[in-house]
Amino acid sequence: MAKILFVITAATHWTLADGYQQPAGFWAEEAMGPYAVFKEAGYER
């Protein structure tokens, strides 16, 4: 089965083309929800 790579950054913001600094971050649920679905489907980690 295919492998899936999750990339999570510690960046505090993204700088947009117009110079605006968009705050960044993630909640653990945003990564763990899809992880559980992929694991259940048989994907490797």
PyMOL Python script that loads the backbone (N, CA, C, O; Angstrom):
from pymol import cmd

cmd.read_pdbstr("""\
ATOM      1  N   MET A   1       0.861  -1.184   0.000  1.00  0.00           N
ATOM      2  CA  MET A   1       0.000   0.000   0.000  1.00  0.00           C
ATOM      3  C   MET A   1       0.899   1.235   0.000  1.00  0.00           C
ATOM      4  O   MET A   1       2.027   1.197   0.490  1.00  0.00           O
ATOM      5  N   ALA A   2       0.388   2.313  -0.549  1.00  0.00           N
ATOM      6  CA  ALA A   2       1.132   3.569  -0.628  1.00  0.00           C
ATOM      7  C   ALA A   2       1.362   4.155   0.758  1.00  0.00           C
ATOM      8  O   ALA A   2       0.632   3.865   1.706  1.00  0.00           O
ATOM      9  N   LYS A   3       2.387   4.978   0.850  1.00  0.00           N
ATOM     10  CA  LYS A   3       2.670   5.687   2.098  1.00  0.00           C
ATOM     11  C   LYS A   3       2.205   7.129   1.956  1.00  0.00           C
ATOM     12  O   LYS A   3       2.177   7.670   0.851  1.00  0.00           O
ATOM     13  N   ILE A   4       1.842   7.745   3.064  1.00  0.00           N
ATOM     14  CA  ILE A   4       1.390   9.137   3.081  1.00  0.00           C
ATOM     15  C   ILE A   4       2.288   9.927   4.012  1.00  0.00           C
ATOM     16  O   ILE A   4       2.598   9.481   5.117  1.00  0.00           O
ATOM     17  N   LEU A   5       2.704  11.096   3.565  1.00  0.00           N
ATOM     18  CA  LEU A   5       3.556  11.971   4.359  1.00  0.00           C
ATOM     19  C   LEU A   5       2.750  13.186   4.804  1.00  0.00           C
ATOM     20  O   LEU A   5       2.175  13.893   3.977  1.00  0.00           O
ATOM     21  N   PHE A   6       2.712  13.423   6.105  1.00  0.00           N
ATOM     22  CA  PHE A   6       2.110  14.641   6.654  1.00  0.00           C
ATOM     23  C   PHE A   6       3.248  15.611   6.934  1.00  0.00           C
ATOM     24  O   PHE A   6       4.227  15.247   7.585  1.00  0.00           O
ATOM     25  N   VAL A   7       3.130  16.830   6.453  1.00  0.00           N
ATOM     26  CA  VAL A   7       4.130  17.863   6.732  1.00  0.00           C
ATOM     27  C   VAL A   7       3.454  18.924   7.589  1.00  0.00           C
ATOM     28  O   VAL A   7       2.475  19.547   7.177  1.00  0.00           O
ATOM     29  N   ILE A   8       3.989  19.117   8.778  1.00  0.00           N
ATOM     30  CA  ILE A   8       3.440  20.102   9.718  1.00  0.00           C
ATOM     31  C   ILE A   8       4.568  21.056  10.076  1.00  0.00           C
ATOM     32  O   ILE A   8       5.672  20.623  10.403  1.00  0.00           O
ATOM     33  N   THR A   9       4.296  22.335  10.016  1.00  0.00           N
ATOM     34  CA  THR A   9       5.322  23.334  10.260  1.00  0.00           C
ATOM     35  C   THR A   9       5.132  24.018  11.618  1.00  0.00           C
ATOM     36  O   THR A   9       4.037  24.032  12.180  1.00  0.00           O
ATOM     37  N   ALA A  10       6.194  24.563  12.109  1.00  0.00           N
ATOM     38  CA  ALA A  10       6.137  25.335  13.350  1.00  0.00           C
ATOM     39  C   ALA A  10       6.100  26.830  13.042  1.00  0.00           C
ATOM     40  O   ALA A  10       6.276  27.653  13.940  1.00  0.00           O
ATOM     41  N   ALA A  11       5.872  27.183  11.775  1.00  0.00           N
ATOM     42  CA  ALA A  11       5.819  28.595  11.395  1.00  0.00           C
ATOM     43  C   ALA A  11       4.690  29.294  12.138  1.00  0.00           C
ATOM     44  O   ALA A  11       3.620  28.718  12.337  1.00  0.00           O
ATOM     45  N   THR A  12       4.923  30.511  12.538  1.00  0.00           N
ATOM     46  CA  THR A  12       3.893  31.275  13.243  1.00  0.00           C
ATOM     47  C   THR A  12       3.015  32.062  12.278  1.00  0.00           C
ATOM     48  O   THR A  12       1.924  32.499  12.645  1.00  0.00           O
ATOM     49  N   HIS A  13       3.495  32.247  11.021  1.00  0.00           N
ATOM     50  CA  HIS A  13       2.713  32.972  10.025  1.00  0.00           C
ATOM     51  C   HIS A  13       3.203  32.643   8.620  1.00  0.00           C
ATOM     52  O   HIS A  13       4.317  32.158   8.423  1.00  0.00           O
ATOM     53  N   TRP A  14       2.332  32.923   7.648  1.00  0.00           N
ATOM     54  CA  TRP A  14       2.677  32.842   6.225  1.00  0.00           C
ATOM     55  C   TRP A  14       2.686  34.275   5.718  1.00  0.00           C
ATOM     56  O   TRP A  14       1.762  35.036   6.008  1.00  0.00           O
ATOM     57  N   THR A  15       3.714  34.659   4.964  1.00  0.00           N
ATOM     58  CA  THR A  15       3.730  35.991   4.382  1.00  0.00           C
ATOM     59  C   THR A  15       3.143  35.900   2.979  1.00  0.00           C
ATOM     60  O   THR A  15       3.679  35.202   2.119  1.00  0.00           O
ATOM     61  N   LEU A  16       2.043  36.607   2.753  1.00  0.00           N
ATOM     62  CA  LEU A  16       1.359  36.585   1.465  1.00  0.00           C
ATOM     63  C   LEU A  16       2.027  37.539   0.485  1.00  0.00           C
ATOM     64  O   LEU A  16       2.868  38.350   0.872  1.00  0.00           O
ATOM     65  N   ALA A  17       1.649  37.439  -0.784  1.00  0.00           N
ATOM     66  CA  ALA A  17       2.262  38.252  -1.836  1.00  0.00           C
ATOM     67  C   ALA A  17       2.149  39.745  -1.561  1.00  0.00           C
ATOM     68  O   ALA A  17       3.034  40.510  -1.946  1.00  0.00           O
ATOM     69  N   ASP A  18       1.076  40.171  -0.903  1.00  0.00           N
ATOM     70  CA  ASP A  18       0.901  41.598  -0.616  1.00  0.00           C
ATOM     71  C   ASP A  18       1.610  42.037   0.667  1.00  0.00           C
ATOM     72  O   ASP A  18       1.486  43.190   1.081  1.00  0.00           O
ATOM     73  N   GLY A  19       2.362  41.112   1.304  1.00  0.00           N
ATOM     74  CA  GLY A  19       3.106  41.437   2.511  1.00  0.00           C
ATOM     75  C   GLY A  19       2.364  41.148   3.805  1.00  0.00           C
ATOM     76  O   GLY A  19       2.956  41.194   4.883  1.00  0.00           O
ATOM     77  N   TYR A  20       1.053  40.847   3.708  1.00  0.00           N
ATOM     78  CA  TYR A  20       0.265  40.541   4.895  1.00  0.00           C
ATOM     79  C   TYR A  20       0.770  39.251   5.537  1.00  0.00           C
ATOM     80  O   TYR A  20       1.029  38.273   4.835  1.00  0.00           O
ATOM     81  N   GLN A  21       0.910  39.239   6.854  1.00  0.00           N
ATOM     82  CA  GLN A  21       1.346  38.047   7.567  1.00  0.00           C
ATOM     83  C   GLN A  21       0.135  37.324   8.133  1.00  0.00           C
ATOM     84  O   GLN A  21      -0.431  37.726   9.150  1.00  0.00           O
ATOM     85  N   GLN A  22      -0.250  36.254   7.458  1.00  0.00           N
ATOM     86  CA  GLN A  22      -1.400  35.441   7.870  1.00  0.00           C
ATOM     87  C   GLN A  22      -0.976  34.525   9.009  1.00  0.00           C
ATOM     88  O   GLN A  22      -0.049  33.735   8.834  1.00  0.00           O
ATOM     89  N   PRO A  23      -1.620  34.601  10.169  1.00  0.00           N
ATOM     90  CA  PRO A  23      -1.269  33.696  11.263  1.00  0.00           C
ATOM     91  C   PRO A  23      -1.406  32.230  10.834  1.00  0.00           C
ATOM     92  O   PRO A  23      -2.298  31.885  10.059  1.00  0.00           O
ATOM     93  N   ALA A  24      -0.527  31.385  11.336  1.00  0.00           N
ATOM     94  CA  ALA A  24      -0.542  29.967  10.986  1.00  0.00           C
ATOM     95  C   ALA A  24      -0.487  29.120  12.246  1.00  0.00           C
ATOM     96  O   ALA A  24      -0.174  29.611  13.331  1.00  0.00           O
ATOM     97  N   GLY A  25      -0.788  27.875  12.089  1.00  0.00           N
ATOM     98  CA  GLY A  25      -0.769  26.928  13.193  1.00  0.00           C
ATOM     99  C   GLY A  25      -1.766  25.831  12.898  1.00  0.00           C
ATOM    100  O   GLY A  25      -2.457  25.884  11.881  1.00  0.00           O
ATOM    101  N   PHE A  26      -1.855  24.838  13.764  1.00  0.00           N
ATOM    102  CA  PHE A  26      -2.811  23.763  13.552  1.00  0.00           C
ATOM    103  C   PHE A  26      -3.253  23.209  14.892  1.00  0.00           C
ATOM    104  O   PHE A  26      -2.545  23.320  15.894  1.00  0.00           O
ATOM    105  N   TRP A  27      -4.425  22.617  14.894  1.00  0.00           N
ATOM    106  CA  TRP A  27      -4.930  21.884  16.047  1.00  0.00           C
ATOM    107  C   TRP A  27      -4.580  20.424  15.819  1.00  0.00           C
ATOM    108  O   TRP A  27      -4.608  19.957  14.680  1.00  0.00           O
ATOM    109  N   ALA A  28      -4.256  19.703  16.862  1.00  0.00           N
ATOM    110  CA  ALA A  28      -3.880  18.292  16.728  1.00  0.00           C
ATOM    111  C   ALA A  28      -4.962  17.491  16.013  1.00  0.00           C
ATOM    112  O   ALA A  28      -4.651  16.556  15.275  1.00  0.00           O
ATOM    113  N   GLU A  29      -6.212  17.840  16.219  1.00  0.00           N
ATOM    114  CA  GLU A  29      -7.312  17.116  15.578  1.00  0.00           C
ATOM    115  C   GLU A  29      -7.258  17.229  14.059  1.00  0.00           C
ATOM    116  O   GLU A  29      -7.735  16.342  13.350  1.00  0.00           O
ATOM    117  N   GLU A  30      -6.671  18.331  13.553  1.00  0.00           N
ATOM    118  CA  GLU A  30      -6.575  18.521  12.113  1.00  0.00           C
ATOM    119  C   GLU A  30      -5.623  17.509  11.484  1.00  0.00           C
ATOM    120  O   GLU A  30      -5.751  17.205  10.298  1.00  0.00           O
ATOM    121  N   ALA A  31      -4.687  16.988  12.241  1.00  0.00           N
ATOM    122  CA  ALA A  31      -3.766  15.975  11.740  1.00  0.00           C
ATOM    123  C   ALA A  31      -4.218  14.571  12.139  1.00  0.00           C
ATOM    124  O   ALA A  31      -4.097  13.636  11.348  1.00  0.00           O
ATOM    125  N   MET A  32      -4.727  14.419  13.333  1.00  0.00           N
ATOM    126  CA  MET A  32      -5.081  13.085  13.836  1.00  0.00           C
ATOM    127  C   MET A  32      -6.340  12.516  13.184  1.00  0.00           C
ATOM    128  O   MET A  32      -6.452  11.299  13.032  1.00  0.00           O
ATOM    129  N   GLY A  33      -7.278  13.362  12.800  1.00  0.00           N
ATOM    130  CA  GLY A  33      -8.491  12.885  12.132  1.00  0.00           C
ATOM    131  C   GLY A  33      -8.165  12.180  10.824  1.00  0.00           C
ATOM    132  O   GLY A  33      -8.519  11.013  10.653  1.00  0.00           O
ATOM    133  N   PRO A  34      -7.492  12.867   9.890  1.00  0.00           N
ATOM    134  CA  PRO A  34      -7.116  12.209   8.638  1.00  0.00           C
ATOM    135  C   PRO A  34      -6.163  11.031   8.862  1.00  0.00           C
ATOM    136  O   PRO A  34      -6.255  10.022   8.162  1.00  0.00           O
ATOM    137  N   TYR A  35      -5.254  11.148   9.827  1.00  0.00           N
ATOM    138  CA  TYR A  35      -4.326  10.046  10.123  1.00  0.00           C
ATOM    139  C   TYR A  35      -5.104   8.777  10.470  1.00  0.00           C
ATOM    140  O   TYR A  35      -4.785   7.700   9.966  1.00  0.00           O
ATOM    141  N   ALA A  36      -6.107   8.892  11.312  1.00  0.00           N
ATOM    142  CA  ALA A  36      -6.906   7.735  11.716  1.00  0.00           C
ATOM    143  C   ALA A  36      -7.634   7.130  10.515  1.00  0.00           C
ATOM    144  O   ALA A  36      -7.716   5.909  10.379  1.00  0.00           O
ATOM    145  N   VAL A  37      -8.163   7.996   9.645  1.00  0.00           N
ATOM    146  CA  VAL A  37      -8.867   7.504   8.453  1.00  0.00           C
ATOM    147  C   VAL A  37      -7.905   6.756   7.531  1.00  0.00           C
ATOM    148  O   VAL A  37      -8.231   5.671   7.050  1.00  0.00           O
ATOM    149  N   PHE A  38      -6.741   7.318   7.282  1.00  0.00           N
ATOM    150  CA  PHE A  38      -5.761   6.663   6.404  1.00  0.00           C
ATOM    151  C   PHE A  38      -5.246   5.367   7.011  1.00  0.00           C
ATOM    152  O   PHE A  38      -5.079   4.372   6.306  1.00  0.00           O
ATOM    153  N   LYS A  39      -4.995   5.373   8.317  1.00  0.00           N
ATOM    154  CA  LYS A  39      -4.522   4.159   8.986  1.00  0.00           C
ATOM    155  C   LYS A  39      -5.565   3.053   8.883  1.00  0.00           C
ATOM    156  O   LYS A  39      -5.235   1.903   8.591  1.00  0.00           O
ATOM    157  N   GLU A  40      -6.823   3.405   9.123  1.00  0.00           N
ATOM    158  CA  GLU A  40      -7.921   2.430   9.031  1.00  0.00           C
ATOM    159  C   GLU A  40      -8.039   1.873   7.622  1.00  0.00           C
ATOM    160  O   GLU A  40      -8.416   0.715   7.441  1.00  0.00           O
ATOM    161  N   ALA A  41      -7.715   2.696   6.614  1.00  0.00           N
ATOM    162  CA  ALA A  41      -7.802   2.267   5.222  1.00  0.00           C
ATOM    163  C   ALA A  41      -6.611   1.392   4.813  1.00  0.00           C
ATOM    164  O   ALA A  41      -6.585   0.841   3.713  1.00  0.00           O
ATOM    165  N   GLY A  42      -5.621   1.271   5.715  1.00  0.00           N
ATOM    166  CA  GLY A  42      -4.493   0.383   5.451  1.00  0.00           C
ATOM    167  C   GLY A  42      -3.226   1.051   4.966  1.00  0.00           C
ATOM    168  O   GLY A  42      -2.256   0.371   4.633  1.00  0.00           O
ATOM    169  N   TYR A  43      -3.218   2.381   4.922  1.00  0.00           N
ATOM    170  CA  TYR A  43      -2.008   3.076   4.505  1.00  0.00           C
ATOM    171  C   TYR A  43      -0.919   2.929   5.562  1.00  0.00           C
ATOM    172  O   TYR A  43      -1.206   2.851   6.757  1.00  0.00           O
ATOM    173  N   GLU A  44       0.341   2.892   5.106  1.00  0.00           N
ATOM    174  CA  GLU A  44       1.470   2.800   6.038  1.00  0.00           C
ATOM    175  C   GLU A  44       1.796   4.165   6.595  1.00  0.00           C
ATOM    176  O   GLU A  44       1.467   5.188   5.995  1.00  0.00           O
ATOM    177  N   ARG A  45       2.444   4.179   7.748  1.00  0.00           N
ATOM    178  CA  ARG A  45       2.888   5.450   8.307  1.00  0.00           C
ATOM    179  C   ARG A  45       4.368   5.553   8.268  1.00  0.00           C
ATOM    180  O   ARG A  45       4.928   6.561   8.699  1.00  0.00           O
TER     181      ARG A  45
END
""", "prot")
cmd.dss("prot")
cmd.show_as("cartoon", "prot")
cmd.util.cbc("prot")
cmd.orient("prot")
